[in-house]
Amino acid sequence: MSQITAAMVKELRERTGQGMMDCKKALAAAGGDIEKAIDDMRAAGAIKAAKKAGNIAAEGSIAVKVADDNKSAIIIEVNSQTDFLALQDDFKGFVNESLEKGFAAGYTDAAPLIADQESAREALVAKCGENVNIRRLARVEGDVVGAYLHGHRIGVLVVLNGGDAELARDIAMHVAASNPQLLDPSQVSPEVVEKEKEIFLSLNADKIAGKPENIVENMVKGRINKFLAEASLVEQAFVKDPEIKVGELAKKAGAEIVSFTRFEVGEGIERAEVDFAAEVAAQVAASKQ
C-alpha cells in the first residue's frame, strides 16, 4: 500500500471539501490513489444524499439576481433542514452557484437547474449531514425589473412598464412586507367575492339583524372593499408612505405594475410535528437493547 502523506490528504481535502479524517480513510481504502478516492467519496456522497432525501427540508434561503440592464431577473429557493445550515458558508456557496448557473442559462423553472446541480448537492449533503433541495425558480422579464431581498428568507421580483429600478425595488420591498395575494381587484373572481360576502353576513348576523337593507348593503360593500384593498397590491397603502396607495405611487411615476413574484422560505411545505419527549424516550430504549 502506498504511504498516505499529509500532502495527499491536503490535496484531497481541497478537491472534495471533506474532513481530514474522512480524506485519510478514503485514501487508505483507495491504496493512495487520489482519483479513486474521489470517485469513492462521490459514490458514498450519493448514497448519503439518497438516505437524507426523505427528511423534510423546510428551512433554507431565497436568492435573487437582476440583469445589469434591469430587464430580467431570477429568484430561487434552496431548502435545508435547519436555519443554522442556511447561514453557513458551504450552503451559501451552493445557493450562489445555483443562482448564477440558473441566471446564465436563462432557466425559467427549477427542473434543469436541479439536474445541473445534483452532483454539487450530493456533495453538500454528504458534508453537512442535512437534506438540501433546490425547490423552485422563477424568471421574469420586462421593461423595468426590480428586486428586494429581506435577509435570506423573503425575496421579491417586480416588473414595471415605465418607471425605474428604484421604484421597482421600493414596490418589491412593499410586497415583501405586506404579502399581497394578487395584483389588482380585477383578478379576484366573482366566486371569491361572493364567498367573502357570505362569511361577513354569517359572522355579523347579530349586528345586521333588523337593519334596513340599504344599510346592510353598505356594510357588505365596505367589507368587500376592505378585503380587496388588503388582498390587492395596487390597493394597499404603501408601507413607506401610507398616505398613498401602491398603484397611485406607480402611476405618479409614469409606471404600471405588470407583475410581482414573492418567495418565502418554506411556504407551503408541511412540517413534521416533532415529539421530542417521545424521541428521547425511543433513543433511551434503543440504547438499552
C-alpha positions as CSV (number, residue, x, y, z in Angstrom):
1,M,0.0,0.0,0.0
2,S,1.3,3.5,-0.8
3,Q,2.2,5.7,2.1
4,I,-0.6,8.3,2.8
5,T,1.2,11.6,3.2
6,A,-0.1,14.9,4.6
7,A,0.2,16.5,1.2
8,M,-2.1,13.8,-0.3
9,V,-4.6,14.4,2.5
10,K,-4.4,18.1,1.9
11,E,-5.0,17.8,-1.8
12,L,-8.0,15.5,-1.3
13,R,-9.5,17.9,1.2
14,E,-9.1,20.8,-1.2
15,R,-10.7,18.9,-4.1
16,T,-13.6,17.4,-2.1
17,G,-14.2,19.8,0.8
18,Q,-14.4,16.8,3.1
19,G,-12.9,16.4,6.6
20,M,-9.3,15.4,7.2
21,M,-10.1,12.1,8.8
22,D,-12.6,11.2,6.0
23,C,-9.9,12.0,3.4
24,K,-7.3,10.0,5.2
25,K,-9.7,7.0,5.4
26,A,-10.7,7.3,1.7
27,L,-7.0,7.4,0.6
28,A,-6.2,4.4,2.7
29,A,-9.1,2.5,1.2
30,A,-8.1,3.5,-2.3
31,G,-4.5,2.5,-1.8
32,G,-3.2,6.1,-2.0
33,D,-4.9,6.6,-5.4
34,I,-6.4,10.2,-5.1
35,E,-8.6,9.8,-8.2
36,K,-10.1,6.6,-6.9
37,A,-10.6,8.1,-3.5
38,I,-12.5,11.0,-5.1
39,D,-14.7,8.6,-7.0
40,D,-15.4,6.5,-3.9
41,M,-16.2,9.6,-1.9
42,R,-18.6,10.8,-4.5
43,A,-20.3,7.5,-4.6
44,A,-20.6,7.5,-0.8
45,G,-22.0,11.0,-1.0
46,A,-24.7,9.9,-3.4
47,I,-25.7,7.2,-1.0
48,K,-25.8,9.6,1.9
49,A,-27.9,12.0,-0.1
50,A,-30.3,9.3,-1.1
51,K,-30.7,8.4,2.6
52,K,-31.4,12.0,3.5
53,A,-33.9,12.6,0.7
54,G,-36.8,11.7,2.9
55,N,-36.0,14.3,5.5
56,I,-38.2,17.4,5.4
57,A,-36.3,20.4,4.3
58,A,-38.4,23.5,5.1
59,E,-35.7,26.0,6.1
60,G,-33.1,27.5,3.7
61,S,-32.6,30.6,1.6
62,I,-34.1,32.8,-1.1
63,A,-31.7,34.3,-3.6
64,V,-32.3,36.9,-6.4
65,K,-30.3,38.2,-9.3
66,V,-31.2,41.1,-11.6
67,A,-29.6,41.7,-15.0
68,D,-27.4,44.8,-15.3
69,D,-29.9,46.4,-17.7
70,N,-32.8,45.7,-15.3
71,K,-34.7,43.9,-18.0
72,S,-34.7,40.4,-16.4
73,A,-34.2,38.6,-13.2
74,I,-34.5,35.2,-11.5
75,I,-35.4,34.2,-8.0
76,I,-34.7,30.7,-6.4
77,E,-35.4,28.9,-3.2
78,V,-33.0,26.3,-1.9
79,N,-34.1,24.4,1.2
80,S,-32.2,22.9,4.1
81,Q,-33.4,21.1,7.2
82,T,-32.3,23.8,9.6
83,D,-31.8,27.5,9.5
84,F,-28.4,27.0,11.1
85,L,-27.2,25.4,7.9
86,A,-28.7,28.2,5.8
87,L,-26.3,30.6,7.5
88,Q,-23.2,28.5,6.8
89,D,-20.7,29.3,4.0
90,D,-20.9,25.9,2.3
91,F,-24.7,26.3,1.9
92,K,-24.4,29.9,0.8
93,G,-21.8,28.9,-1.8
94,F,-24.2,26.3,-3.2
95,V,-27.1,28.7,-3.3
96,N,-25.0,31.4,-5.1
97,E,-23.5,28.9,-7.6
98,S,-27.1,27.6,-8.3
99,L,-28.3,31.2,-8.8
100,E,-25.5,32.1,-11.2
101,K,-26.0,28.9,-13.2
102,G,-29.7,29.4,-13.5
103,F,-29.3,33.0,-14.5
104,A,-26.6,32.4,-17.1
105,A,-28.6,29.5,-18.6
106,G,-31.8,31.5,-18.8
107,Y,-33.8,28.9,-17.0
108,T,-37.5,29.6,-16.3
109,D,-38.1,26.8,-13.9
110,A,-36.1,24.7,-11.4
111,A,-36.0,21.3,-13.2
112,P,-32.9,21.8,-15.4
113,L,-31.1,23.6,-12.6
114,I,-31.8,20.7,-10.3
115,A,-30.2,18.3,-12.8
116,D,-27.2,20.6,-13.3
117,Q,-26.5,20.8,-9.6
118,E,-27.2,17.3,-8.5
119,S,-23.5,16.3,-8.0
120,A,-22.9,19.5,-6.1
121,R,-26.0,18.9,-4.0
122,E,-25.0,15.4,-3.1
123,A,-21.5,16.6,-2.1
124,L,-23.1,19.2,0.2
125,V,-25.5,16.7,1.8
126,A,-22.6,14.3,2.4
127,K,-20.6,17.1,4.0
128,C,-23.3,18.8,6.1
129,G,-25.4,15.8,7.0
130,E,-28.7,17.5,6.1
131,N,-31.1,17.1,3.2
132,V,-30.7,20.0,0.7
133,N,-33.0,20.7,-2.2
134,I,-33.4,23.3,-4.9
135,R,-37.2,23.8,-4.6
136,R,-38.2,26.4,-7.2
137,L,-37.1,29.0,-9.6
138,A,-38.9,31.8,-11.5
139,R,-37.6,34.1,-14.2
140,V,-39.2,37.4,-15.2
141,E,-38.6,39.9,-18.0
142,G,-40.0,43.3,-18.8
143,D,-39.4,47.0,-19.4
144,V,-38.1,47.5,-15.8
145,V,-37.4,44.8,-13.3
146,G,-36.5,45.4,-9.7
147,A,-35.8,43.1,-6.7
148,Y,-35.8,43.1,-2.9
149,L,-34.3,40.5,-0.6
150,H,-35.3,40.6,3.1
151,G,-32.5,38.8,4.8
152,H,-32.3,35.3,3.4
153,R,-35.9,34.3,3.9
154,I,-38.1,36.5,1.6
155,G,-37.4,37.6,-1.9
156,V,-39.5,39.6,-4.4
157,L,-39.3,40.5,-8.1
158,V,-41.4,43.3,-9.6
159,V,-41.9,44.0,-13.3
160,L,-43.0,47.5,-14.4
161,N,-43.9,49.3,-17.6
162,G,-42.2,52.6,-17.2
163,G,-40.6,53.9,-14.0
164,D,-37.1,52.9,-12.9
165,A,-35.3,50.2,-11.0
166,E,-35.5,52.2,-7.7
167,L,-39.3,52.4,-8.0
168,A,-39.5,48.7,-8.8
169,R,-37.3,47.9,-5.7
170,D,-39.5,50.1,-3.5
171,I,-42.6,48.2,-4.6
172,A,-40.8,44.9,-4.2
173,M,-39.9,45.9,-0.6
174,H,-43.6,46.7,0.0
175,V,-44.6,43.2,-1.4
176,A,-42.1,41.6,1.0
177,A,-43.6,43.4,3.9
178,S,-47.3,43.2,3.0
179,N,-47.6,39.9,1.1
180,P,-50.5,40.8,-1.2
181,Q,-52.3,37.9,-2.7
182,L,-52.8,39.4,-6.2
183,L,-52.0,42.4,-8.3
184,D,-55.4,44.2,-8.6
185,P,-59.1,43.7,-7.7
186,S,-59.9,42.6,-11.3
187,Q,-58.0,39.4,-10.6
188,V,-60.4,38.4,-7.8
189,S,-63.1,36.1,-9.2
190,P,-66.8,36.8,-8.5
191,E,-66.9,33.5,-6.6
192,V,-64.3,34.7,-4.2
193,V,-66.1,38.0,-3.6
194,E,-69.4,36.1,-3.1
195,K,-67.8,33.8,-0.6
196,E,-66.3,36.8,1.3
197,K,-69.8,38.3,1.4
198,E,-71.3,35.1,2.8
199,I,-68.6,34.9,5.5
200,F,-69.2,38.5,6.5
201,L,-73.0,38.0,6.7
202,S,-72.6,34.9,8.8
203,L,-70.1,36.3,11.3
204,N,-72.1,39.5,11.7
205,A,-75.6,38.1,11.8
206,D,-76.3,39.7,15.2
207,K,-75.1,43.2,14.1
208,I,-77.2,43.3,10.9
209,A,-80.4,41.8,12.3
210,G,-83.2,44.3,11.9
211,K,-81.2,46.8,9.9
212,P,-82.6,48.3,6.7
213,E,-81.5,46.5,3.5
214,N,-79.5,49.6,2.2
215,I,-77.6,49.8,5.4
216,V,-76.7,46.1,5.2
217,E,-75.6,46.5,1.6
218,N,-73.3,49.4,2.6
219,M,-71.8,47.3,5.4
220,V,-71.2,44.4,2.9
221,K,-69.7,46.8,0.3
222,G,-67.4,48.3,2.9
223,R,-66.2,44.8,3.9
224,I,-65.6,43.7,0.3
225,N,-63.7,46.9,-0.4
226,K,-61.5,46.3,2.6
227,F,-61.0,42.7,1.5
228,L,-59.9,43.9,-2.0
229,A,-57.6,46.5,-0.5
230,E,-55.9,44.0,1.8
231,A,-55.5,41.4,-0.9
232,S,-54.6,43.6,-3.9
233,L,-51.2,45.2,-4.3
234,V,-52.3,48.3,-6.2
235,E,-55.0,49.0,-3.5
236,Q,-52.7,48.6,-0.5
237,A,-51.3,51.6,1.4
238,F,-47.6,52.0,0.5
239,V,-45.5,50.9,3.5
240,K,-43.1,53.9,3.2
241,D,-45.9,56.4,2.8
242,P,-49.4,55.1,4.0
243,E,-51.0,58.3,2.5
244,I,-50.7,56.9,-1.0
245,K,-51.7,53.6,-2.5
246,V,-49.1,51.4,-4.3
247,G,-51.0,51.7,-7.6
248,E,-51.1,55.5,-7.3
249,L,-47.4,55.6,-6.4
250,A,-46.6,53.8,-9.7
251,K,-49.0,56.0,-11.7
252,K,-47.4,59.2,-10.3
253,A,-44.0,57.9,-11.6
254,G,-45.5,57.2,-15.0
255,A,-45.3,53.5,-14.4
256,E,-47.7,50.5,-14.4
257,I,-47.1,47.4,-12.3
258,V,-47.1,44.4,-14.6
259,S,-46.4,41.6,-12.1
260,F,-44.8,40.6,-8.8
261,T,-43.2,37.3,-7.7
262,R,-42.8,36.7,-4.0
263,F,-40.9,33.7,-2.5
264,E,-40.8,33.0,1.3
265,V,-38.7,30.2,2.7
266,G,-40.7,27.0,3.4
267,E,-44.1,28.4,2.4
268,G,-46.5,25.6,1.6
269,I,-44.2,22.9,3.0
270,E,-45.8,20.7,5.6
271,R,-43.5,20.5,8.6
272,A,-43.5,17.3,10.7
273,E,-44.5,17.8,14.3
274,V,-41.7,16.6,16.4
275,D,-42.5,15.0,19.8
276,F,-39.1,15.5,21.5
277,A,-40.1,13.6,24.6
278,A,-41.1,10.5,22.6
279,E,-37.9,10.8,20.5
280,V,-35.7,10.9,23.6
281,A,-37.6,8.0,25.2
282,A,-37.1,6.0,22.0
283,Q,-33.4,6.7,21.9
284,V,-33.0,5.7,25.6
285,A,-34.9,2.5,25.0
286,A,-32.8,1.7,21.9
287,S,-29.6,2.2,23.9
288,K,-30.6,-0.4,26.5
289,Q,-31.1,-3.1,23.8
